[in-house]
């Protein structure tokens, strides 16, 4: 996995975690 893809996945994961915490 290339670093840019990894950064994007980390960003998506953070957003998903925020959604779960809000729920």
PDBQT receptor file of N, H, CA, C and O in Angstrom, charges set to zero:
ATOM      1  N   UNK A   1       0.857  -1.196   0.000  1.00  0.00    +0.000 N 
ATOM      2  CA  UNK A   1       0.000   0.000   0.000  1.00  0.00    +0.000 C 
ATOM      3  C   UNK A   1       0.891   1.244   0.000  1.00  0.00    +0.000 C 
ATOM      4  O   UNK A   1       1.843   1.334   0.775  1.00  0.00    +0.000 OA
ATOM      5  N   UNK A   2       0.578   2.184  -0.863  1.00  0.00    +0.000 N 
ATOM      6  H   UNK A   2      -0.195   2.110  -1.493  1.00  0.00    +0.000 HD
ATOM      7  CA  UNK A   2       1.406   3.394  -0.940  1.00  0.00    +0.000 C 
ATOM      8  C   UNK A   2       1.051   4.338   0.208  1.00  0.00    +0.000 C 
ATOM      9  O   UNK A   2      -0.082   4.319   0.689  1.00  0.00    +0.000 OA
ATOM     10  N   UNK A   3       1.987   5.151   0.646  1.00  0.00    +0.000 N 
ATOM     11  H   UNK A   3       2.907   5.166   0.255  1.00  0.00    +0.000 HD
ATOM     12  CA  UNK A   3       1.732   6.076   1.769  1.00  0.00    +0.000 C 
ATOM     13  C   UNK A   3       0.515   6.978   1.554  1.00  0.00    +0.000 C 
ATOM     14  O   UNK A   3      -0.275   7.139   2.484  1.00  0.00    +0.000 OA
ATOM     15  N   UNK A   4       0.324   7.574   0.368  1.00  0.00    +0.000 N 
ATOM     16  H   UNK A   4       0.965   7.442  -0.389  1.00  0.00    +0.000 HD
ATOM     17  CA  UNK A   4      -0.863   8.427   0.173  1.00  0.00    +0.000 C 
ATOM     18  C   UNK A   4      -2.155   7.652   0.427  1.00  0.00    +0.000 C 
ATOM     19  O   UNK A   4      -3.076   8.165   1.062  1.00  0.00    +0.000 OA
ATOM     20  N   UNK A   5      -2.220   6.415  -0.071  1.00  0.00    +0.000 N 
ATOM     21  H   UNK A   5      -1.472   5.999  -0.587  1.00  0.00    +0.000 HD
ATOM     22  CA  UNK A   5      -3.432   5.620   0.167  1.00  0.00    +0.000 C 
ATOM     23  C   UNK A   5      -3.603   5.388   1.660  1.00  0.00    +0.000 C 
ATOM     24  O   UNK A   5      -4.711   5.463   2.191  1.00  0.00    +0.000 OA
ATOM     25  N   UNK A   6      -2.490   5.104   2.330  1.00  0.00    +0.000 N 
ATOM     26  H   UNK A   6      -1.590   5.043   1.899  1.00  0.00    +0.000 HD
ATOM     27  CA  UNK A   6      -2.548   4.843   3.764  1.00  0.00    +0.000 C 
ATOM     28  C   UNK A   6      -3.092   6.071   4.496  1.00  0.00    +0.000 C 
ATOM     29  O   UNK A   6      -3.934   5.941   5.384  1.00  0.00    +0.000 OA
ATOM     30  N   UNK A   7      -2.619   7.253   4.129  1.00  0.00    +0.000 N 
ATOM     31  H   UNK A   7      -1.935   7.359   3.408  1.00  0.00    +0.000 HD
ATOM     32  CA  UNK A   7      -3.087   8.482   4.786  1.00  0.00    +0.000 C 
ATOM     33  C   UNK A   7      -4.580   8.662   4.554  1.00  0.00    +0.000 C 
ATOM     34  O   UNK A   7      -5.316   9.042   5.465  1.00  0.00    +0.000 OA
ATOM     35  N   UNK A   8      -5.024   8.388   3.327  1.00  0.00    +0.000 N 
ATOM     36  H   UNK A   8      -4.426   8.080   2.587  1.00  0.00    +0.000 HD
ATOM     37  CA  UNK A   8      -6.455   8.536   3.037  1.00  0.00    +0.000 C 
ATOM     38  C   UNK A   8      -7.272   7.570   3.880  1.00  0.00    +0.000 C 
ATOM     39  O   UNK A   8      -8.332   7.927   4.395  1.00  0.00    +0.000 OA
ATOM     40  N   UNK A   9      -6.774   6.335   4.022  1.00  0.00    +0.000 N 
ATOM     41  H   UNK A   9      -5.913   6.044   3.604  1.00  0.00    +0.000 HD
ATOM     42  CA  UNK A   9      -7.508   5.350   4.818  1.00  0.00    +0.000 C 
ATOM     43  C   UNK A   9      -7.558   5.788   6.279  1.00  0.00    +0.000 C 
ATOM     44  O   UNK A   9      -8.589   5.644   6.935  1.00  0.00    +0.000 OA
ATOM     45  N   UNK A  10      -6.469   6.313   6.784  1.00  0.00    +0.000 N 
ATOM     46  H   UNK A  10      -5.631   6.431   6.252  1.00  0.00    +0.000 HD
ATOM     47  CA  UNK A  10      -6.451   6.775   8.180  1.00  0.00    +0.000 C 
ATOM     48  C   UNK A  10      -7.467   7.894   8.360  1.00  0.00    +0.000 C 
ATOM     49  O   UNK A  10      -8.196   7.918   9.352  1.00  0.00    +0.000 OA
ATOM     50  N   UNK A  11      -7.518   8.823   7.406  1.00  0.00    +0.000 N 
ATOM     51  H   UNK A  11      -6.926   8.803   6.600  1.00  0.00    +0.000 HD
ATOM     52  CA  UNK A  11      -8.471   9.930   7.489  1.00  0.00    +0.000 C 
ATOM     53  C   UNK A  11      -9.900   9.399   7.471  1.00  0.00    +0.000 C 
ATOM     54  O   UNK A  11     -10.743   9.847   8.248  1.00  0.00    +0.000 OA
ATOM     55  N   UNK A  12     -10.172   8.437   6.579  1.00  0.00    +0.000 N 
ATOM     56  H   UNK A  12      -9.487   8.073   5.948  1.00  0.00    +0.000 HD
ATOM     57  CA  UNK A  12     -11.519   7.864   6.506  1.00  0.00    +0.000 C 
ATOM     58  C   UNK A  12     -11.862   7.168   7.815  1.00  0.00    +0.000 C 
ATOM     59  O   UNK A  12     -12.980   7.289   8.315  1.00  0.00    +0.000 OA
ATOM     60  N   UNK A  13     -10.897   6.439   8.369  1.00  0.00    +0.000 N 
ATOM     61  H   UNK A  13      -9.989   6.341   7.962  1.00  0.00    +0.000 HD
ATOM     62  CA  UNK A  13     -11.140   5.731   9.629  1.00  0.00    +0.000 C 
ATOM     63  C   UNK A  13     -11.462   6.720  10.740  1.00  0.00    +0.000 C 
ATOM     64  O   UNK A  13     -12.368   6.481  11.538  1.00  0.00    +0.000 OA
ATOM     65  N   UNK A  14     -10.734   7.824  10.799  1.00  0.00    +0.000 N 
ATOM     66  H   UNK A  14      -9.998   8.019  10.151  1.00  0.00    +0.000 HD
ATOM     67  CA  UNK A  14     -11.000   8.825  11.837  1.00  0.00    +0.000 C 
ATOM     68  C   UNK A  14     -12.420   9.359  11.701  1.00  0.00    +0.000 C 
ATOM     69  O   UNK A  14     -13.122   9.532  12.697  1.00  0.00    +0.000 OA
ATOM     70  N   UNK A  15     -12.844   9.622  10.461  1.00  0.00    +0.000 N 
ATOM     71  H   UNK A  15     -12.274   9.481   9.651  1.00  0.00    +0.000 HD
ATOM     72  CA  UNK A  15     -14.195  10.144  10.250  1.00  0.00    +0.000 C 
ATOM     73  C   UNK A  15     -15.240   9.104  10.641  1.00  0.00    +0.000 C 
ATOM     74  O   UNK A  15     -16.264   9.432  11.241  1.00  0.00    +0.000 OA
ATOM     75  N   UNK A  16     -14.965   7.834  10.289  1.00  0.00    +0.000 N 
ATOM     76  H   UNK A  16     -14.134   7.568   9.801  1.00  0.00    +0.000 HD
ATOM     77  CA  UNK A  16     -15.918   6.775  10.653  1.00  0.00    +0.000 C 
ATOM     78  C   UNK A  16     -16.009   6.653  12.169  1.00  0.00    +0.000 C 
ATOM     79  O   UNK A  16     -17.100   6.481  12.713  1.00  0.00    +0.000 OA
ATOM     80  N   UNK A  17     -14.878   6.740  12.849  1.00  0.00    +0.000 N 
ATOM     81  H   UNK A  17     -13.992   6.880  12.407  1.00  0.00    +0.000 HD
ATOM     82  CA  UNK A  17     -14.881   6.647  14.317  1.00  0.00    +0.000 C 
ATOM     83  C   UNK A  17     -15.709   7.792  14.901  1.00  0.00    +0.000 C 
ATOM     84  O   UNK A  17     -16.480   7.586  15.839  1.00  0.00    +0.000 OA
ATOM     85  N   UNK A  18     -15.554   8.987  14.352  1.00  0.00    +0.000 N 
ATOM     86  H   UNK A  18     -14.928   9.154  13.590  1.00  0.00    +0.000 HD
ATOM     87  CA  UNK A  18     -16.335  10.122  14.842  1.00  0.00    +0.000 C 
ATOM     88  C   UNK A  18     -17.827   9.851  14.672  1.00  0.00    +0.000 C 
ATOM     89  O   UNK A  18     -18.619  10.151  15.564  1.00  0.00    +0.000 OA
ATOM     90  N   UNK A  19     -18.214   9.278  13.518  1.00  0.00    +0.000 N 
ATOM     91  H   UNK A  19     -17.570   9.034  12.793  1.00  0.00    +0.000 HD
ATOM     92  CA  UNK A  19     -19.629   8.967  13.278  1.00  0.00    +0.000 C 
ATOM     93  C   UNK A  19     -20.128   7.970  14.316  1.00  0.00    +0.000 C 
ATOM     94  O   UNK A  19     -21.228   8.122  14.849  1.00  0.00    +0.000 OA
ATOM     95  N   UNK A  20     -19.316   6.944  14.605  1.00  0.00    +0.000 N 
ATOM     96  H   UNK A  20     -18.423   6.820  14.172  1.00  0.00    +0.000 HD
ATOM     97  CA  UNK A  20     -19.730   5.923  15.571  1.00  0.00    +0.000 C 
ATOM     98  C   UNK A  20     -19.842   6.538  16.964  1.00  0.00    +0.000 C 
ATOM     99  O   UNK A  20     -20.774   6.225  17.705  1.00  0.00    +0.000 OA
ATOM    100  N   UNK A  21     -18.907   7.405  17.324  1.00  0.00    +0.000 N 
ATOM    101  H   UNK A  21     -18.150   7.659  16.722  1.00  0.00    +0.000 HD
ATOM    102  CA  UNK A  21     -18.943   8.010  18.658  1.00  0.00    +0.000 C 
ATOM    103  C   UNK A  21     -20.165   8.917  18.800  1.00  0.00    +0.000 C 
ATOM    104  O   UNK A  21     -20.738   9.021  19.884  1.00  0.00    +0.000 OA
ATOM    105  N   UNK A  22     -20.562   9.572  17.710  1.00  0.00    +0.000 N 
ATOM    106  H   UNK A  22     -20.096   9.487  16.829  1.00  0.00    +0.000 HD
ATOM    107  CA  UNK A  22     -21.735  10.447  17.763  1.00  0.00    +0.000 C 
ATOM    108  C   UNK A  22     -23.012   9.643  17.918  1.00  0.00    +0.000 C 
ATOM    109  O   UNK A  22     -23.957  10.096  18.565  1.00  0.00    +0.000 OA
ATOM    110  N   UNK A  23     -23.050   8.444  17.325  1.00  0.00    +0.000 N 
ATOM    111  H   UNK A  23     -22.283   8.076  16.800  1.00  0.00    +0.000 HD
ATOM    112  CA  UNK A  23     -24.281   7.645  17.310  1.00  0.00    +0.000 C 
ATOM    113  C   UNK A  23     -24.680   7.230  18.736  1.00  0.00    +0.000 C 
ATOM    114  O   UNK A  23     -25.691   6.553  18.922  1.00  0.00    +0.000 OA
TER     115      UNK A  23
